[in-house]
Amino acid sequence: MTGKRARPAGALALLLLGLACARARPPAGGASGPGTGVSGAGGPMQRIGPGEGAVSIVAWAGYVERGDTDKRYDWVTGFERETGCRVSAKTAATSDEMVALMNEGGFDLVTASGDASLRLVSGGRVQEIDTALVRGFRSVDPRLQNAPWHTVNGRHFGVPYQWGSNVLAYNTRIFPTPPRSWKVVFEEMILPDGKSNKGRVQAFDGAIYVADAALYLMHHRPELGISDPYALDRKQFEASIALLRGQRKIVGRYWHDAVTQVDDFVNEGVAASSSWPYQVNLLKNRGAPIGSVIPVEGATGWADTTMMHVNAPHPNCAYLWLEHSISPKTQGDLAAWFGSVPAVPSACKGNPLLGESGCETNGAGNFDAIRFWRTPVADCAPGRECVPYYEWVTSAIAVIGGR
């Protein structure tokens, strides 16, 4: 890995494009027309019609599996057989890429994290969901049913899917005991193997990673007064960017592709990095020396929502997928595969792949401790002005570009 200079990845090229969604427009209603479900004027669909034979989903890696990697993990084939809706999935590496793809259109659904969901709502890219048409909605964790990242003025714009934390992944041969702090990826230091971490650590290349820097500073520089890593005043923001500029000197790669990061841990000598449980699970399945931990500073995280495009080409199949997505079997299988926590608590019991303690292992008890992703805004609190997201984007691009 040493010698591979960090540079703006392909996902970053889409960051500014993703901001186009921030142009506020009234949230639109459901789709209508030949072959679609029936929508109320300016509101959600009122009933589900015959399936159109297809459904297209923009999703995080590992979120829509049909058994190609491991035949045990397949929640697509059965759905296709039962509904006649053929599933196609487009993997997105960052929330900004998801926003950009939904702006382009042509997709039915997106598994959006909290730093994308309200941008999609305010930009009019997703439609309101009638949760009464999604029978399993009542089984969703009550903490998620009306979560502010998908519920606006009492109107639901999605169905919760999974949640979890961003973890510190580390090579267990380099760290005989788990690292206690994010310091191993933010500051140059000698690791337990006697070598510097320079060129041996990675960082996420999404602009939302500024929040990880802010979270680190909350613990190590309390005089900054950071209480919310997504609501930063100018001084707090500049301190976070300064930390990231210093980090750039030791980062070997800014990652956005989960599979590439897995290969880097195996072949490129990565010692530690921010990561998702998904990569950790893949590496463990390969027999790689990998561990993960939530350090003393805590962690950012994601609560993902399946949202429906305002002009979804296949709205009936989309609603059928929404129902399928929160069935206990789908929820449990996905949690076992991704290392996440189901949005449906009952999925934690009786799933052979997840096991009886799987949800606990995946961090089900950490909900209140996680700083869930959300889009930073200027009007962050009454009488307080914060740095808006577009500045997070331009500053992140500058940091990774060495400016």
N, C-alpha and C positions, 0 to 999 in steps of 0.2 A: 504494500500500500504506500510505503514511503516513496516520494517522488511524484505521486499523482497530485498535482496542484488542484486545490479546490476551485471550482469555477461555477458560474450559474448553470444549473441543470435545466433540462428541457421544461420541467414543470414551472420554473420561475418565469419563463417567457410568457406564461399564461396569467401571471399574477395581475398585471395591469388590465388585461382583457377581462379578468373576472370582476374587476371593479365596476365595469359597465352596469352590472346588476344593481349597483347602489343607487342609480337614478330612481327616485321614488315614483312609483305608479300605484294606483289602487290595486290591491290584490284582485285578480280576476276569478271568475267562476269556472265551473267545470266545462268540459268539452261537450259539443253537441253536433249532430249531423248524422248522415247515413251510417249505419253500422255501429254507432256509439251508444252509450247509456244515455239516460235522460237526465238533463241538468236543469235546475231552476235558474231563472234569470239572475245572473250575477252571483249565483250560489253554487253549492256542491251538487254532484249528481244525486238524483232522488231515487233511482232504482238502477239495478245492474241488469244489462241486457245480455244477449248471447255473446260469447267470447269471439274475438276477431281472429284468433289463431296464432297470435304472437304477442310478446311483451318484451320491451327493451329496457335495460336497467343500467344506469351509471352507478358503479359500486366500488367500494374499497376492495383491495386484493383479499381473497379468501372469503368474501361475503356471499358469493353466489357460486356454489360448488355442485358439480354434477358427477363427482367421482373420478375425474381425470387423474388427480394426483393420488388419491387413496379411495378405493371403491366403497369404503365404509362411510365416507362423507359425501352424501349425495342427497340434497333436498330439492333438486330440480327435476330429475327424471320422473318421479312419482307425480309431481305437480303437472308436468306436461301430459302425462298419460291420463290423469283425471280430468283435466280441463280442456285439453286440446290447444293450449296456449304455449307455443314454442318460445323458450326463453333465450334471449341473447344478452350478454353482459359486456359492458365496456369498463375496463378497470381504470380508475383515476388515482393518481398518486398523491394529490393534495386537495384540500377543500377549494382552493382557487381554481384548480383544473376542473373540478366538478361544476363550479359556478359558470366557468367559461363554456363547458359542454352544454349545460342547460340553457345558456343564452343562445347557443347555436340552434338548439331545438332538435326534433326528430326522435327524442327519447320519451319513454313513458314515466319512468321512476328514477329516483336518485336516493342513495343512502347517505344523506347529508349530516355532517357533524354540526355542532352548535356555532362554529365560526363561519358557516355557510348558510344555514337554514334561514335566518332572518333576512339576509341579503336576497335570498331567492323570493321570500315573501314580499319584501318591500319593492323588489324589482318586478313583481308581477309575473314571475316565471313559474310559480307553482299555484295549484288551485286548492281551495278549501276541501277538506275531507268530511263526509258525513259519517261519523264514527258508528252510527246506528247500522250502517250497511256493512260494517266490519264486526262481525259477531264476537270475535275474540277480544275486542278492545277492552271489555270489562275485566279481563284477566290480566291486563297490563299493570305493572307496579304503579300504585297510586301516586308515587313521587314523580312518575314520568308522564302520567296521563295528561296533565295540564302544564307541563313544563314550559317555561317562557321562551325556549328556543324553537318551539313549533306551535305555540298557542298565542294568538293575538286578539285581544278584545273578546275573549271567550270562543274564538273560532279556531278550529284545529286545521293545521296545514300539513299533517303527516301522522304517521303511526310509528311509535318508538320501536327500535329494532334491537340494538345491543348497546352496552356501555362498558367502559373500562378505563384504565390509566395508562399513561405513557411511562414506560419502565426504563430503568438503567440496565441495559444488557452488558454482560462482561464475560471475558474469557476466564474460565475457572482455573486454567493452568497458570495464568498471570496473577489472578487474585485468589489465593487459597481460601480467604475469607471474603465475604461480600463487601464491596466498597460501601462506606457509610454515607458518602456525600457526592453530590453532582460535581464537586470540585475536580474530580478526575477527568471530566470532559470540558470544563470551563477554564481551567488554569494549568499552565505548564508545571509538571511535577515529575518526580521519579516514582515509578510504579514498583510494586513488590518484587518484580523480577530484576530490579536494578537498572532498568532502562527508562529513558524519558517517554512520556506519553505523546510527544510531538510526532505528528504524522500517523498516529495509531488510534486516534479517536475520530468519531463522526458526529455530525449534528444534522438535525432535520432542516430541509431547505425551504419550508413554508414560512411565510411572514409571521404566522401565529407563534413561531418558536421564540419570538421576542418575549412572550409571556413566561417561557421557561427561564430565561435570563432574569426577568423581574422576580420570579418566585425564588430563585437562588439569592438575589439581593435582599429580598424580604428577610431572609434568615441571617445573612452575613453583613448587611449594611442597614440596620434598623433605623439609623438616623435619616434615611431617605423617606421614611414614613409610608412605604408601600403597604397597602392593606388589600389591594385587589390587583392581580397581575394583568388584568384586562382593562383597567382604568388608571392610566398613568398620566400624571401631569408632565410638563415639559422637562423638569429636572429629573424625574424618575425615568422617563423615557430615554433621555440622553445617557443616563447612567447604564441603562440596560443595553443600549446600542454600543457604548464603550466596552462593556463586558464582551459583547459578541465580536467586536473588532479585535480584541485581545485573543479571543478564542480562535479566530480565523488562523492565527499563526501556528496553531497546533492541529487543526482539523485536516485530515487526509482526504475526506470526501464529505460533501453535503448530500445526504441521501434523501431520496423520495420514492425510490422503487424498492419494495419490500424484498423481492427475490434477489435483486442485486446486492442488497445489504447482507442477505444470507450468504451469498457467494463470497462477499468481502470478509465475513467472519471466518469462513473456511479457508480461503485462498490468499487473502491479502494482509493477514496479521493484525486485524482489528482487535484492540484490547478492550475498548468500552465505547458505548454509544447510547444515546436515546433510542428507543425502539418501541415496537408494539409486541404484545404477547404472541401475536401471530408468527413473527420471525423467530422468537425464542422457541416456540413449539416446533417449527420446521427444523431448526437446528438440533433440538433434542432428538427429533425423530431420525436425524442423520447420524446421531451418536456424537455430535460435536461437543466440545467442552464449554458449555454455555450455562450461565445462570442469569437471573434477573432479580432486581430489588427496587423497592421504593425508598429512596434515601431519606435522611433526617429532615431535609427541606420540604418533603412532600413531593407531589407530582401534579402536572396538568393531566387532563383526561378528556374523554369524548363520550357523549351520549348521542348516538346516531338515530336519525329519524328517516323512515322511508317516505319521500314526498313525491307528489304526482305533478307532472308538467301541466301547465295551463292548457297546452294544445296537445295533450297526449294522443298519439295516433291510435292507441288500443286501450281506451279507458276501462272497458269491461274486464279484459284480462288483467289490467293493472289492479283493479279492485280485488279480483280473485287472488292475485299475488299478495296484496296487503293482508288478506285473511290468512293465507298460507304462511306468511312470514312470521306471524305471531302464534302459530300453533305450537304447543309444548314440544313436539318432536323436532320441528325445525329449529326452535329456539335452543333446545338442549344440544342438538348436533352441532349447530353453529358455535355455541359457546365452547364446546369441547375442541373444535377445530381451530378457532381463532384465539382462544384463551381469554375470552371476554365474559361478561356477565349477562344473562338473559334479561330482556325487558319484561318477561313473564316469569314471576317467581316460581310457579308450579313446575316450570321446566327443569328446576334444580333437583327434582326427585324422580327416580325411576328411569333415568336415561343411561343405558349401558355404556355409551361412549364417554359421557361426562362423569359418571360415577357419583356416589352419594355425597362426596366432599368436593366435587369439582367446582361448584360455585364459590365455596369458601376459599379454595386454592386460587381461583381467578380474581379474588378481591371483592367479593360481595359485601364484605363488611366495611369497605373503604368509601362508600358513597359520600358520606358527609365530609370526608377529608380531601376529596378530589376537587381541583379547580378546573371545572369543565370548560372546554373551549367555547368562546363566544366572540362575536365580532366587536372590536373596540369602536366606540363612538365618541364624538366630541362632547356632546351633552351627557356626560357620564353620571352626573348627580346635580341636584339643585344648587346653583351658585358655584359649581366647579366645572372647569373646562379641561378636557383630557385630549391627548393626541389621537386623532382619528385613524382608522385603519389604512387609508391610502398612504399615510406617512409611514406606517409600519411596513407597507409593501415596498415603497421606494427606498427606505433605509435598509431593509433586508437585502434587496438587490444590490445596493451599494456595498454592503459589508461583504457579501459573497464575491462580488466583483473586485474587491480589494480597494474600494474607494472610501 
